[in-house]
Amino acid sequence: MPAEEVRALGRTLGGRARSAEEVHGRLEGDVDGPLRTPVEEFLACHALLATALAGELDRLGATVTGIADSWVQLDAALVPPTDGSGPR
Protein backbone atom coordinates (compact mmCIF):
# COMPACT_ATOMS: atom_id res chain seq x y z
CA MET A 1 0.00 0.00 0.00
CA PRO A 2 1.57 3.35 -0.98
CA ALA A 3 2.49 5.66 1.89
CA GLU A 4 0.26 8.44 0.53
CA GLU A 5 -2.77 6.13 0.70
CA VAL A 6 -1.90 5.32 4.31
CA ARG A 7 -1.57 9.05 5.07
CA ALA A 8 -4.97 9.61 3.43
CA LEU A 9 -6.43 6.94 5.71
CA GLY A 10 -4.93 8.73 8.71
CA ARG A 11 -6.45 12.04 7.58
CA THR A 12 -9.83 10.35 7.05
CA LEU A 13 -9.74 8.92 10.56
CA GLY A 14 -8.89 12.37 11.93
CA GLY A 15 -11.83 13.83 10.03
CA ARG A 16 -14.14 11.21 11.46
CA ALA A 17 -12.88 12.15 14.92
CA ARG A 18 -14.03 15.73 14.27
CA SER A 19 -17.44 14.37 13.20
CA ALA A 20 -17.70 12.32 16.40
CA GLU A 21 -16.85 15.42 18.46
CA GLU A 22 -19.76 17.25 16.82
CA VAL A 23 -22.19 14.55 17.95
CA HIS A 24 -21.73 15.62 21.56
CA GLY A 25 -23.27 19.02 20.84
CA ARG A 26 -26.22 17.50 19.02
CA LEU A 27 -27.24 15.24 21.89
CA GLU A 28 -29.52 17.56 23.77
CA GLY A 29 -33.04 16.65 24.66
CA ASP A 30 -35.86 18.82 25.85
CA VAL A 31 -38.27 16.34 27.36
CA ASP A 32 -40.71 17.15 30.13
CA GLY A 33 -42.45 14.80 32.46
CA PRO A 34 -41.40 11.43 33.82
CA LEU A 35 -39.11 10.67 30.87
CA ARG A 36 -36.91 13.72 31.39
CA THR A 37 -34.31 12.04 33.63
CA PRO A 38 -34.02 8.79 31.64
CA VAL A 39 -33.68 10.72 28.36
CA GLU A 40 -31.04 13.01 29.85
CA GLU A 41 -29.09 10.01 31.15
CA PHE A 42 -29.42 8.21 27.82
CA LEU A 43 -28.11 11.26 25.94
CA ALA A 44 -25.31 11.80 28.46
CA CYS A 45 -24.14 8.20 27.93
CA HIS A 46 -24.16 8.64 24.18
CA ALA A 47 -22.31 11.95 24.46
CA LEU A 48 -19.66 10.23 26.56
CA LEU A 49 -19.35 7.46 23.97
CA ALA A 50 -19.05 10.03 21.17
CA THR A 51 -16.24 11.76 23.05
CA ALA A 52 -14.43 8.47 23.62
CA LEU A 53 -14.85 7.48 19.98
CA ALA A 54 -13.50 10.86 18.85
CA GLY A 55 -10.42 10.38 21.02
CA GLU A 56 -9.80 6.88 19.73
CA LEU A 57 -10.24 7.90 16.09
CA ASP A 58 -7.89 10.84 16.62
CA ARG A 59 -5.20 8.63 18.16
CA LEU A 60 -5.64 5.98 15.48
CA GLY A 61 -5.40 8.58 12.72
CA ALA A 62 -2.19 9.99 14.20
CA THR A 63 -0.74 6.47 14.54
CA VAL A 64 -1.58 5.55 10.94
CA THR A 65 -0.05 8.80 9.66
CA GLY A 66 3.05 8.19 11.77
CA ILE A 67 3.40 4.71 10.28
CA ALA A 68 3.26 6.15 6.76
CA ASP A 69 5.91 8.71 7.66
CA SER A 70 8.19 6.02 9.09
CA TRP A 71 7.77 3.92 5.92
CA VAL A 72 8.90 6.87 3.83
CA GLN A 73 11.90 7.45 6.11
CA LEU A 74 12.84 3.77 6.02
CA ASP A 75 12.55 3.67 2.23
CA ALA A 76 14.72 6.76 1.96
CA ALA A 77 17.37 5.09 4.10
CA LEU A 78 17.31 1.75 2.24
CA VAL A 79 16.60 2.58 -1.39
CA PRO A 80 19.33 4.36 -3.31
CA PRO A 81 18.30 7.49 -5.24
CA THR A 82 17.66 7.02 -8.95
CA ASP A 83 20.42 9.46 -9.92
CA GLY A 84 23.11 7.02 -8.68
CA SER A 85 24.53 9.36 -6.05
CA GLY A 86 24.47 6.69 -3.33
CA PRO A 87 22.24 6.15 -0.28
CA ARG A 88 20.17 9.05 1.00
C-alpha positions, 0 to 999 in steps of 0.5 A, a space after each residue: 500500500 503506498 504511503 500516501 494512501 496510508 496518510 490519506 487513511 490517517 487524515 480520514 480517521 482524523 476527520 471522522 474524529 471531528 465528526 464524532 466530536 460534533 455529535 456531543 453538541 447534538 445530543 440535547 433533549 428537551 423532554 418534560 415529564 417522567 421521561 426527562 431524567 431517563 432521556 437526559 441520562 441516555 443522551 449523556 451516555 451517548 455523548 460520553 461514547 461520542 467523546 471516547 470514539 473521537 479520542 480513539 479515532 484521533 489517536 488511530 489517525 495519528 498512529 496511521 499517519 506516523 506509520 506512513 511517515 516512518 515507511 517513507 523514512 525507512 525507504 529513503 534510508 534503504 533505497 538508493 536514489 535514482 540518480 546514482 549518487 548513493 544512499 540518501 
